[in-house]
């Protein structure tokens, strides 16, 4: 189990959280997604290694930007 934390810019509400959760959940191996518009934190837990590039691409696809913490 691996968990990676990201700082997301541009999230303001629950709808933002849902958009990100939807995109990130499509990455294979992802088991859990914790995302908070209040703190801008995104924590992705996966069964194997997490490909940062895929997570960052998914966040961008949702319309936000993120960096690995």
Long-range contacts (C-beta under 8 A, 24 or more apart in sequence): 1-31, 1-45, 1-46, 1-47, 2-45, 2-46, 2-48, 2-49, 2-50, 3-43, 3-44, 3-45, 3-46, 3-50, 4-43, 4-44, 4-50, 4-52, 4-55, 4-68, 5-41, 5-42, 5-43, 5-68, 5-69, 6-41, 6-42, 6-43, 6-44, 6-55, 6-56, 6-59, 6-66, 6-67, 6-68, 6-69, 7-40, 7-41, 7-42, 7-66, 7-67, 7-69, 8-35, 8-40, 8-41, 8-42, 8-59, 8-64, 8-65, 8-66, 9-40, 9-64, 9-65, 9-66, 10-63, 10-64, 10-65, 11-35, 11-36, 11-37, 11-40, 11-64, 12-37, 13-37, 16-62, 16-64, 19-62, 19-63, 19-64, 20-58, 20-59, 20-62, 20-64, 22-62, 23-58, 23-59, 23-61, 23-62, 24-55, 24-58, 24-59, 26-58, 27-51, 27-54, 27-55, 27-58, 41-69, 42-66
